[in-house]
Amino acid sequence: MIATHGAVPTVGPSRSDEQPVPSLDLGSSLLVRSGNAPPVAGWRRALYLMSRGRLNVGNSAAQQRRLVLTAEVDRPLVGCHRVAVLSLKGGVGKTTTTATLGSTFAEIRGDRVIAIDANPDRGTLGQKVPAETTATVRNLLRDIESLDRYSDVRAYTSQNVHRLEVLASDSDPAASEAFSGEDYDRAVSLLEKFYSIVITDCGTGLMHSAMESILEGADTLVVVSSGSVDGVRSASATLDWLDAHGYRELVATSVAVVNGVRPRAGKVDLHKVVEHFEQRCARVRTIPFDPHLEEGAEIELDRLRGRTRKALLEVAAAVAAGFPDAPTAAHRN
C-alpha cells in the first residue's frame, strides 16, 4: 500500500480549466462549395457550358452590375407602394416613363404591378399596352361595389407581355375631367388590395382635381424632364411648386428622370443638369434616346437598346430604394 501525503499532483489541465470544444458549424459556408456564380451571358457563359463548369471566369463588371440592380428591383415589399410620375411640361416622355418603369418592375418581380392613367385630358397610357378591354377607370368606379376579387378587377385592365397591367382613362376629355380626387382615392384603395405597386401617370397640370389626392397618397414621386433647357426649367418649376405647397418631404425623397438624352445634346451641359437635380432629389437617373420609345406605340422592352434597358433598370432600382420595411397604409389613414 502506497501512502500519499498532501495534495495529489495533477497531470494535465483539469476538466474545469479546459476550453469548451466548439460545435461543428454546419452552415451554408461549410456545406456549399465556394466559387463564382456561373456567368449569365456572352462568351463567358459559353466557355462555362463548353467546359461543363470547370472553367468559370465569372461575370463581367457590366453583367455583375445588372445582377445587383435586378436584385435591388426585386427586393421584398411589404404592403402596397404608390408611385406618382409627374411632369409640368408635356412631350417629355412622362407616360412612356410610366409604361417602361412599370414593365420593368412587372417583368422582374413576381407580384402584381398596375399603372393607372390619371390624366384629366385624353390620356395615352392605354396605348402603351395591347388593348384587352375597352373598360376605363370610370367603368371600374361605376361597378366598384361588386369588385371583390382580383379576377373581378382584371376584367377592367389590359396587360402586356411583361405582365404590366394598365387601367386606362376615358378617351373623351369631357368625361375624364370629372375624375375627382375622391374618385382617385376610391380606385386606388381598391387596387392596392390586389397589387403590390401602383404607378400613377399624372396629368401635366398641378391644379386639376385629382392631383392633391395623388400627391397625398404617393410614397415615391418620379419627376420627368427632357434634356432640353425648357424641359429642365419646367421640371425645376414643378419641384418649386411642390416645395411651396407642403410637399417638401416628398420632393426630398423623389427620383428625377432626365429622359431622351442624345449622345450629342447640343449646348446643354448634362452634367450640370444632373447636378442641379441631385441638390433637390434623392436620386437622379438618365434614360438615353431610343428609337422604339420615340415611336409612341406599345412598349416592348425587348426592342429597346441595351443601354436603355440598363437605364430603366437603374430607374426601377432607384424607386425600389424607397420601398418601406413595414406597410405604408397606416400613414395614409
ChimeraX attribute file (.defattr): number of C-alpha atoms within 10 A of each C-alpha:
attribute: neighborCount
match mode: 1-to-1
recipient: residues
	/A:1	3
	/A:2	4
	/A:3	4
	/A:4	7
	/A:5	6
	/A:6	5
	/A:7	6
	/A:8	7
	/A:9	6
	/A:10	7
	/A:11	6
	/A:12	8
	/A:13	8
	/A:14	8
	/A:15	8
	/A:16	7
	/A:17	8
	/A:18	9
	/A:19	7
	/A:20	8
	/A:21	6
	/A:22	6
	/A:23	6
	/A:24	7
	/A:25	9
	/A:26	9
	/A:27	8
	/A:28	9
	/A:29	9
	/A:30	10
	/A:31	9
	/A:32	9
	/A:33	8
	/A:34	9
	/A:35	8
	/A:36	10
	/A:37	11
	/A:38	16
	/A:39	20
	/A:40	16
	/A:41	12
	/A:42	11
	/A:43	10
	/A:44	18
	/A:45	18
	/A:46	13
	/A:47	16
	/A:48	19
	/A:49	15
	/A:50	11
	/A:51	10
	/A:52	10
	/A:53	12
	/A:54	10
	/A:55	14
	/A:56	18
	/A:57	15
	/A:58	17
	/A:59	19
	/A:60	14
	/A:61	9
	/A:62	10
	/A:63	15
	/A:64	15
	/A:65	14
	/A:66	16
	/A:67	14
	/A:68	13
	/A:69	20
	/A:70	20
	/A:71	14
	/A:72	18
	/A:73	24
	/A:74	19
	/A:75	14
	/A:76	13
	/A:77	17
	/A:78	13
	/A:79	18
	/A:80	22
	/A:81	25
	/A:82	22
	/A:83	24
	/A:84	24
	/A:85	24
	/A:86	27
	/A:87	28
	/A:88	23
	/A:89	22
	/A:90	16
	/A:91	13
	/A:92	21
	/A:93	21
	/A:94	26
	/A:95	29
	/A:96	22
	/A:97	23
	/A:98	26
	/A:99	28
	/A:100	23
	/A:101	22
	/A:102	26
	/A:103	28
	/A:104	24
	/A:105	27
	/A:106	23
	/A:107	17
	/A:108	15
	/A:109	18
	/A:110	11
	/A:111	15
	/A:112	17
	/A:113	27
	/A:114	26
	/A:115	27
	/A:116	27
	/A:117	24
	/A:118	28
	/A:119	26
	/A:120	25
	/A:121	19
	/A:122	19
	/A:123	21
	/A:124	18
	/A:125	25
	/A:126	28
	/A:127	17
	/A:128	21
	/A:129	21
	/A:130	16
	/A:131	16
	/A:132	14
	/A:133	15
	/A:134	15
	/A:135	17
	/A:136	21
	/A:137	24
	/A:138	20
	/A:139	13
	/A:140	21
	/A:141	15
	/A:142	9
	/A:143	12
	/A:144	16
	/A:145	9
	/A:146	10
	/A:147	14
	/A:148	12
	/A:149	11
	/A:150	13
	/A:151	10
	/A:152	14
	/A:153	18
	/A:154	16
	/A:155	13
	/A:156	20
	/A:157	24
	/A:158	24
	/A:159	21
	/A:160	19
	/A:161	14
	/A:162	19
	/A:163	21
	/A:164	23
	/A:165	27
	/A:166	32
	/A:167	27
	/A:168	27
	/A:169	27
	/A:170	26
	/A:171	15
	/A:172	12
	/A:173	14
	/A:174	12
	/A:175	14
	/A:176	20
	/A:177	17
	/A:178	14
	/A:179	21
	/A:180	18
	/A:181	17
	/A:182	11
	/A:183	17
	/A:184	20
	/A:185	15
	/A:186	14
	/A:187	18
	/A:188	18
	/A:189	12
	/A:190	19
	/A:191	20
	/A:192	19
	/A:193	13
	/A:194	21
	/A:195	19
	/A:196	19
	/A:197	22
	/A:198	24
	/A:199	25
	/A:200	29
	/A:201	27
	/A:202	26
	/A:203	25
	/A:204	19
	/A:205	17
	/A:206	17
	/A:207	9
	/A:208	17
	/A:209	18
	/A:210	23
	/A:211	23
	/A:212	14
	/A:213	15
	/A:214	23
	/A:215	20
	/A:216	12
	/A:217	20
	/A:218	20
	/A:219	22
	/A:220	24
	/A:221	24
	/A:222	30
	/A:223	25
	/A:224	30
	/A:225	30
	/A:226	25
	/A:227	25
	/A:228	21
	/A:229	13
	/A:230	12
	/A:231	21
	/A:232	21
	/A:233	16
	/A:234	19
	/A:235	24
	/A:236	20
	/A:237	15
	/A:238	22
	/A:239	24
	/A:240	15
	/A:241	14
	/A:242	17
	/A:243	15
	/A:244	10
	/A:245	9
	/A:246	11
	/A:247	15
	/A:248	16
	/A:249	11
	/A:250	21
	/A:251	22
	/A:252	18
	/A:253	19
	/A:254	26
	/A:255	27
	/A:256	28
	/A:257	27
	/A:258	26
	/A:259	23
	/A:260	22
	/A:261	16
	/A:262	12
	/A:263	8
	/A:264	8
	/A:265	12
	/A:266	10
	/A:267	8
	/A:268	12
	/A:269	13
	/A:270	17
	/A:271	8
	/A:272	10
	/A:273	18
	/A:274	19
	/A:275	12
	/A:276	14
	/A:277	23
	/A:278	16
	/A:279	11
	/A:280	19
	/A:281	20
	/A:282	18
	/A:283	20
	/A:284	23
	/A:285	19
	/A:286	22
	/A:287	22
	/A:288	19
	/A:289	16
	/A:290	19
	/A:291	12
	/A:292	16
	/A:293	20
	/A:294	11
	/A:295	9
	/A:296	14
	/A:297	15
	/A:298	18
	/A:299	22
	/A:300	17
	/A:301	19
	/A:302	10
	/A:303	13
	/A:304	15
	/A:305	15
	/A:306	11
	/A:307	13
	/A:308	19
	/A:309	20
	/A:310	19
	/A:311	17
	/A:312	24
	/A:313	22
	/A:314	23
	/A:315	27
	/A:316	24
	/A:317	22
	/A:318	22
	/A:319	25
	/A:320	20
	/A:321	16
	/A:322	16
	/A:323	21
	/A:324	15
	/A:325	10
	/A:326	11
	/A:327	13
	/A:328	17
	/A:329	14
	/A:330	7
	/A:331	7
	/A:332	9
	/A:333	6
